[in-house]
């Protein structure tokens, strides 16, 4: 078999066999197939796409290119959740403790952020002492003993995806459904959960800008998971405005803790309850979504979810005092209030620009090697639909560099659209794919 022939076959629109896909992926990982041939292969896939069988096979090959985690020794259904990423997306920080406090094991491997703001792992590292780099054995022990662990991906988890993604990133082949779905699902399958709930974001602050493409991606990932014997469901959720009122790292952890205390933003709590209800149903903790929602609401009211957060922090080496004293998170003391220059309503927000502004402050990475400033970020005071008057504070920027602040101010100003009439309310969940 030759790489040339596989590239030619896909270029001409033909279906590839599992053997051909495996030959390309494994050959690239081993260094037997050069970058230029894999880049040509990825471009052929970008234009010709893959069918469901090819996506299944590509995911399988990538998932098995490195370590796979076996959680079968832990009783019950183990559940995972994945978000395609958005602005202010701190759902895991709230959702995982809520679900675990209801008795369902949550085994979550998360990544670091590239672009916009930090990933879940970056946010958790705002907590003094918190360890996200656990060994596989430590990860399993946390899930078994505490029903919860949120860690960074191990170095050898789906290494094919890591190497292929780096090439996609520099060859303009990132945004193709087959490549996105197999990339995400290869890591999820390797991580060992029995059930997976997907949060597919759509809107200005999301990777997928329209409902149609978001739905296509959700269907592709659900199909891959089900073909691999996993219980699957995907929610299509709104990302035309940031989730909650904070964008950054430490500042998002603070908001997550407040949400677990029952004092968080309505949209964040609602989304966590909807995602959590699906998790409890897939995990056979609840027979129906209505009952599951009540269980999750009660986990906040009773304080069980907050205690599970404290338990997770302690188990992973962090300082549990942050639950009671969020000043320990070290949010920057330097602030700037951006004020409204007219009156009316916030007619819309460009969530992506808010995310980029946060990145410019230092809360995200433009390049993989960039060091994140966990203390900076943006606290929104007004969001889409809110009434505003002249000189009202639209948002507060937390910063450490005057130069970076000026860049961020410009972007945030551009992101707010002030209108004469109040826009229609948009539901947080646009649809369910199962």
C-alpha positions as CSV (number, residue, x, y, z in Angstrom):
1,X,0.0,0.0,0.0
2,X,1.2,3.5,-0.9
3,X,0.2,6.8,0.6
4,X,0.0,8.2,-2.9
5,X,-2.7,5.7,-3.8
6,X,-4.8,6.4,-0.7
7,X,-4.6,10.2,-1.3
8,X,-5.6,9.7,-5.0
9,X,-8.5,7.5,-4.0
10,X,-9.9,10.1,-1.6
11,X,-9.2,13.0,-3.9
12,X,-11.4,11.3,-6.5
13,X,-14.2,10.9,-4.0
14,X,-14.1,7.2,-3.2
15,X,-14.7,5.5,0.2
16,X,-11.6,4.4,2.1
17,X,-11.3,1.1,3.9
18,X,-10.3,0.8,7.5
19,X,-7.0,-0.6,6.4
20,X,-6.3,2.4,4.2
21,X,-7.2,4.9,6.9
22,X,-5.1,3.0,9.5
23,X,-2.2,2.9,7.1
24,X,-2.2,6.7,6.7
25,X,-2.8,7.5,10.4
26,X,-0.4,5.0,11.9
27,X,2.2,5.7,9.2
28,X,2.1,9.4,10.0
29,X,2.4,8.8,13.8
30,X,5.4,6.5,13.3
31,X,7.1,9.0,11.0
32,X,6.9,6.8,7.9
33,X,4.5,9.1,6.1
34,X,5.8,12.7,5.7
35,X,3.9,15.9,6.6
36,X,3.3,16.8,3.0
37,X,1.5,13.6,2.2
38,X,-0.6,13.7,5.3
39,X,-1.4,17.4,4.5
40,X,-2.5,16.3,1.0
41,X,-4.7,13.6,2.5
42,X,-6.3,16.0,5.0
43,X,-7.1,18.4,2.1
44,X,-8.6,15.6,0.1
45,X,-10.8,14.7,3.1
46,X,-11.7,18.4,3.5
47,X,-13.1,18.7,0.0
48,X,-14.4,15.1,-0.5
49,X,-15.5,14.5,3.1
50,X,-16.0,11.1,4.8
51,X,-19.1,9.0,5.2
52,X,-20.3,7.6,8.5
53,X,-18.3,4.3,8.1
54,X,-15.1,6.2,7.3
55,X,-15.6,8.5,10.3
56,X,-16.1,5.5,12.6
57,X,-12.9,3.9,11.3
58,X,-10.8,7.1,11.5
59,X,-12.0,7.6,15.1
60,X,-11.2,4.0,16.0
61,X,-7.7,4.2,14.6
62,X,-6.9,7.5,16.4
63,X,-8.4,6.3,19.7
64,X,-6.2,3.2,19.6
65,X,-3.0,5.0,18.6
66,X,-2.0,5.3,22.3
67,X,-3.2,4.5,25.8
68,X,-6.9,3.7,26.5
69,X,-8.3,3.9,30.0
70,X,-10.3,1.1,31.4
71,X,-12.8,2.2,34.1
72,X,-14.8,-1.0,34.2
73,X,-13.7,-1.8,37.7
74,X,-15.7,1.2,39.0
75,X,-19.3,0.2,39.7
76,X,-22.1,1.8,37.6
77,X,-22.1,3.9,34.5
78,X,-19.2,6.3,34.1
79,X,-20.2,9.5,32.3
80,X,-18.2,12.2,30.5
81,X,-19.2,15.5,28.9
82,X,-17.6,17.5,26.1
83,X,-18.1,21.0,25.0
84,X,-17.0,22.2,21.5
85,X,-15.9,25.4,23.3
86,X,-17.3,28.9,23.8
87,X,-16.8,32.2,25.6
88,X,-17.3,32.0,29.4
89,X,-17.9,28.3,29.1
90,X,-17.3,27.1,32.7
91,X,-20.0,24.4,32.6
92,X,-17.7,21.5,33.7
93,X,-16.8,23.4,36.9
94,X,-20.4,23.5,37.9
95,X,-21.8,20.4,36.2
96,X,-19.3,17.8,37.3
97,X,-19.8,18.4,41.1
98,X,-23.6,18.6,40.6
99,X,-23.8,15.3,38.8
100,X,-21.3,13.5,41.0
101,X,-23.2,14.6,44.1
102,X,-26.2,12.8,42.7
103,X,-24.2,9.5,42.8
104,X,-23.0,9.3,39.2
105,X,-19.3,8.9,38.5
106,X,-17.8,11.7,36.4
107,X,-14.5,10.8,34.7
108,X,-13.5,14.0,32.8
109,X,-10.3,14.6,30.8
110,X,-10.1,18.2,29.6
111,X,-7.7,20.2,27.5
112,X,-6.0,23.5,27.7
113,X,-7.3,26.5,25.8
114,X,-5.9,27.8,22.5
115,X,-7.5,31.1,21.5
116,X,-10.4,32.9,23.3
117,X,-9.8,32.0,26.9
118,X,-8.2,29.1,28.8
119,X,-9.6,25.6,28.9
120,X,-11.1,23.8,31.9
121,X,-7.6,22.7,33.0
122,X,-6.3,26.3,33.0
123,X,-9.3,27.5,34.9
124,X,-8.9,24.8,37.6
125,X,-5.2,25.7,38.0
126,X,-6.4,29.1,39.3
127,X,-7.1,27.2,42.5
128,X,-3.9,27.2,44.6
129,X,-2.3,23.7,44.6
130,X,-4.9,22.1,42.4
131,X,-3.3,19.3,40.4
132,X,-4.6,18.5,36.9
133,X,-1.7,16.4,35.9
134,X,-2.7,13.1,37.6
135,X,-1.3,9.7,36.6
136,X,-3.8,7.3,35.2
137,X,-3.9,5.4,38.5
138,X,-4.5,8.6,40.4
139,X,-7.3,9.5,38.0
140,X,-9.0,6.1,38.4
141,X,-8.6,6.3,42.2
142,X,-10.3,9.8,42.3
143,X,-13.2,8.6,40.2
144,X,-13.7,5.4,42.3
145,X,-13.4,7.1,45.7
146,X,-14.9,10.5,45.1
147,X,-17.1,9.8,42.0
148,X,-15.3,12.8,40.3
149,X,-12.0,13.7,38.7
150,X,-11.3,16.5,36.2
151,X,-7.8,16.3,34.8
152,X,-5.6,17.1,31.8
153,X,-5.3,14.6,29.1
154,X,-2.4,12.2,29.5
155,X,0.5,12.6,27.0
156,X,-0.2,9.3,25.3
157,X,-4.0,9.6,25.0
158,X,-4.9,9.5,21.3
159,X,-1.4,10.8,20.2
160,X,-2.5,10.5,16.5
161,X,-5.1,13.2,17.1
162,X,-2.5,15.5,18.7
163,X,-0.1,15.1,15.8
164,X,-2.8,15.4,13.1
165,X,-4.5,18.4,14.7
166,X,-1.2,20.3,14.7
167,X,-1.0,19.7,11.0
168,X,-4.7,20.6,10.4
169,X,-4.1,23.9,12.3
170,X,-1.4,25.1,9.8
171,X,-3.0,23.7,6.6
172,X,-6.5,25.2,6.8
173,X,-8.2,21.9,7.3
174,X,-9.6,22.3,10.8
175,X,-13.2,23.1,10.1
176,X,-14.4,19.9,8.4
177,X,-17.1,17.8,10.1
178,X,-15.4,14.4,9.7
179,X,-12.1,15.7,11.0
180,X,-13.6,17.6,13.9
181,X,-15.9,14.7,15.0
182,X,-13.2,12.1,14.8
183,X,-10.7,14.3,16.7
184,X,-13.1,15.0,19.6
185,X,-14.5,11.4,19.8
186,X,-11.1,9.7,19.6
187,X,-10.2,11.4,22.9
188,X,-13.5,10.7,24.5
189,X,-13.4,7.0,23.5
190,X,-9.8,6.6,24.8
191,X,-10.8,8.1,28.2
192,X,-13.0,5.2,29.0
193,X,-16.5,6.6,29.9
194,X,-19.6,4.5,29.2
195,X,-21.8,7.5,28.4
196,X,-21.0,10.9,26.8
197,X,-23.1,14.1,26.7
198,X,-22.0,16.6,24.1
199,X,-22.5,20.4,24.3
200,X,-22.3,21.6,20.8
201,X,-22.1,25.4,20.8
202,X,-23.5,27.6,18.0
203,X,-23.3,31.3,17.4
204,X,-20.8,34.2,17.2
205,X,-18.6,32.9,20.0
206,X,-18.6,29.2,18.8
207,X,-16.7,27.2,16.2
208,X,-20.0,26.5,14.4
209,X,-21.8,29.7,13.5
210,X,-25.1,28.3,12.3
211,X,-27.6,25.7,13.5
212,X,-27.3,23.5,10.4
213,X,-23.5,23.0,10.7
214,X,-23.8,22.5,14.5
215,X,-26.5,19.9,14.0
216,X,-24.4,18.1,11.4
217,X,-21.4,18.0,13.8
218,X,-23.6,16.8,16.7
219,X,-25.1,14.0,14.5
220,X,-21.7,12.9,13.4
221,X,-20.3,12.6,16.9
222,X,-23.4,10.9,18.3
223,X,-23.2,8.4,15.4
224,X,-19.5,7.6,16.1
225,X,-20.2,7.1,19.8
226,X,-23.2,4.9,19.3
227,X,-21.2,2.7,16.8
228,X,-18.6,2.3,19.5
229,X,-21.3,1.1,22.0
230,X,-21.5,4.4,24.0
231,X,-24.7,5.9,25.3
232,X,-24.8,9.3,23.6
233,X,-26.8,12.5,23.4
234,X,-25.9,16.0,22.1
235,X,-27.4,19.4,23.0
236,X,-27.1,22.3,20.5
237,X,-26.7,25.4,22.8
238,X,-26.5,29.1,22.3
239,X,-23.2,31.0,22.1
240,X,-24.2,34.3,20.5
241,X,-23.4,35.9,23.9
242,X,-21.0,34.7,26.6
243,X,-22.2,32.1,29.1
244,X,-22.7,33.7,32.5
245,X,-21.1,37.0,33.3
246,X,-17.4,36.2,33.5
247,X,-14.8,35.4,30.9
248,X,-11.3,34.4,31.9
249,X,-9.9,31.8,34.3
250,X,-9.8,32.6,38.0
251,X,-12.8,34.9,37.5
252,X,-14.8,32.0,35.9
253,X,-13.9,29.7,38.8
254,X,-15.3,32.3,41.2
255,X,-18.6,32.4,39.2
256,X,-18.8,28.6,39.2
257,X,-18.5,28.5,43.0
258,X,-21.2,31.2,43.3
259,X,-23.4,29.1,41.0
260,X,-22.9,26.0,43.2
261,X,-24.0,28.2,46.1
262,X,-27.2,29.1,44.2
263,X,-26.1,32.6,43.4
264,X,-25.0,32.2,39.8
265,X,-26.3,33.5,36.5
266,X,-29.6,32.0,35.3
267,X,-28.2,31.0,31.9
268,X,-25.3,29.1,33.4
269,X,-27.4,27.3,35.9
270,X,-30.1,26.4,33.4
271,X,-27.5,25.0,30.9
272,X,-25.8,22.9,33.6
273,X,-29.2,21.5,34.7
274,X,-30.1,20.6,31.2
275,X,-26.7,18.9,30.5
276,X,-26.7,17.3,33.9
277,X,-30.2,15.9,33.4
278,X,-29.1,14.1,30.2
279,X,-26.1,12.8,32.1
280,X,-28.2,11.4,35.0
281,X,-30.6,9.8,32.5
282,X,-27.8,8.1,30.4
283,X,-26.2,7.0,33.7
284,X,-29.4,5.4,34.8
285,X,-29.6,7.5,38.0
286,X,-32.9,8.9,36.9
287,X,-35.7,7.5,34.7
288,X,-36.7,10.8,33.2
289,X,-35.4,14.3,32.6
290,X,-37.9,16.0,34.8
291,X,-36.9,13.9,37.8
292,X,-33.2,14.5,36.9
293,X,-33.6,18.2,36.8
294,X,-35.2,18.2,40.3
295,X,-32.3,16.1,41.6
296,X,-29.8,18.6,40.3
297,X,-31.7,21.7,41.6
298,X,-31.8,20.0,45.0
299,X,-28.0,19.3,44.8
300,X,-27.5,23.1,44.8
301,X,-30.2,23.9,47.4
302,X,-28.9,21.2,49.8
303,X,-25.3,22.2,49.5
304,X,-24.3,18.7,48.3
305,X,-22.9,20.0,45.0
306,X,-20.8,22.6,46.7
307,X,-19.4,20.0,49.1
308,X,-18.6,17.7,46.2
309,X,-16.6,20.6,44.6
310,X,-14.7,21.0,47.9
311,X,-14.1,17.2,48.0
312,X,-12.7,17.3,44.4
313,X,-10.4,20.2,45.2
314,X,-9.0,18.4,48.2
315,X,-8.6,15.1,46.4
316,X,-6.6,16.8,43.7
317,X,-4.3,18.7,46.0
318,X,-6.0,22.1,45.9
319,X,-6.8,24.5,48.7
320,X,-10.5,23.9,49.7
321,X,-10.7,27.3,51.4
322,X,-11.4,28.9,48.0
323,X,-15.0,27.5,48.2
324,X,-15.6,29.9,51.2
325,X,-13.1,32.6,50.3
326,X,-12.7,33.2,46.5
327,X,-10.2,36.0,47.1
328,X,-7.7,33.2,47.3
329,X,-8.1,32.7,43.6
330,X,-5.9,35.8,43.0
331,X,-8.1,37.8,40.6
332,X,-6.3,41.0,39.5
333,X,-7.0,44.1,41.6
334,X,-6.4,46.4,38.5
335,X,-9.8,47.1,36.9
336,X,-11.3,49.3,34.2
337,X,-15.0,50.0,33.8
338,X,-16.2,50.3,30.2
339,X,-19.3,52.6,30.2
340,X,-22.2,52.9,27.7
341,X,-22.1,55.9,25.4
342,X,-25.9,55.9,24.7
343,X,-29.2,54.7,26.1
344,X,-31.5,51.8,25.0
345,X,-31.0,48.1,25.1
346,X,-28.1,45.7,24.5
347,X,-29.4,44.5,21.1
348,X,-26.6,42.0,20.6
349,X,-23.0,41.0,21.5
350,X,-20.2,39.6,19.4
351,X,-19.2,36.8,21.8
352,X,-16.1,36.0,19.7
353,X,-14.7,39.6,20.2
354,X,-15.3,39.4,23.9
355,X,-13.3,36.2,23.9
356,X,-10.5,37.7,21.9
357,X,-10.5,40.7,24.2
358,X,-10.0,38.4,27.2
359,X,-7.2,36.6,25.3
360,X,-5.6,40.0,24.6
361,X,-5.6,40.7,28.3
362,X,-3.6,37.5,28.8
363,X,-6.4,35.0,29.7
364,X,-5.9,32.9,26.5
365,X,-3.2,31.7,24.2
366,X,-2.6,32.9,20.7
367,X,0.1,30.3,20.4
368,X,0.4,27.0,22.2
369,X,3.6,28.0,24.0
370,X,2.0,31.2,25.4
371,X,1.8,31.5,29.2
372,X,-1.7,32.4,30.5
373,X,-2.3,35.1,33.1
374,X,-4.9,33.4,35.3
375,X,-5.8,36.6,37.2
376,X,-7.2,38.6,34.3
377,X,-10.5,38.6,32.5
378,X,-13.8,40.4,31.9
379,X,-16.9,40.7,34.2
380,X,-19.9,41.6,32.1
381,X,-22.4,43.9,33.8
382,X,-24.9,44.1,30.9
383,X,-25.8,41.4,28.4
384,X,-28.1,41.0,25.4
385,X,-31.6,42.1,26.3
386,X,-30.6,44.3,29.3
387,X,-31.7,48.0,29.4
388,X,-28.9,50.5,29.5
389,X,-28.6,54.2,30.2
390,X,-25.8,56.6,29.3
391,X,-22.7,56.0,31.4
392,X,-23.9,52.6,32.8
393,X,-21.1,50.2,33.2
394,X,-21.2,47.6,30.4
395,X,-18.4,45.5,31.8
396,X,-15.3,45.5,34.0
397,X,-11.9,44.5,32.7
398,X,-9.4,42.9,35.0
399,X,-5.9,43.6,33.7
400,X,-2.2,43.7,34.6
401,X,-0.8,45.4,31.4
402,X,-1.9,48.9,30.3
403,X,-0.9,48.1,26.7
404,X,-3.0,44.9,26.6
405,X,-5.9,46.8,28.3
406,X,-6.1,49.3,25.4
407,X,-6.4,46.5,22.8
408,X,-9.1,44.7,24.9
409,X,-11.1,47.9,25.3
410,X,-11.3,48.5,21.6
411,X,-12.6,44.9,21.0
412,X,-15.2,45.0,23.8
413,X,-16.5,48.3,22.6
414,X,-17.0,46.8,19.1
415,X,-18.7,43.8,20.5
416,X,-21.6,45.6,22.1
417,X,-24.6,46.6,19.9
418,X,-26.9,49.2,21.5
419,X,-30.5,49.3,20.0
420,X,-33.7,51.3,20.6
421,X,-35.8,48.1,21.2
422,X,-35.3,45.1,23.3
423,X,-34.4,42.0,21.3
424,X,-36.3,38.7,21.5
425,X,-35.1,36.3,24.2
426,X,-33.1,33.4,22.8
427,X,-33.4,30.0,24.4
428,X,-30.1,28.5,25.7
429,X,-30.9,25.1,24.2
430,X,-31.7,25.1,20.5
431,X,-32.2,21.3,20.1
432,X,-31.3,17.8,21.1
433,X,-29.6,15.1,19.0
434,X,-29.8,11.6,20.3
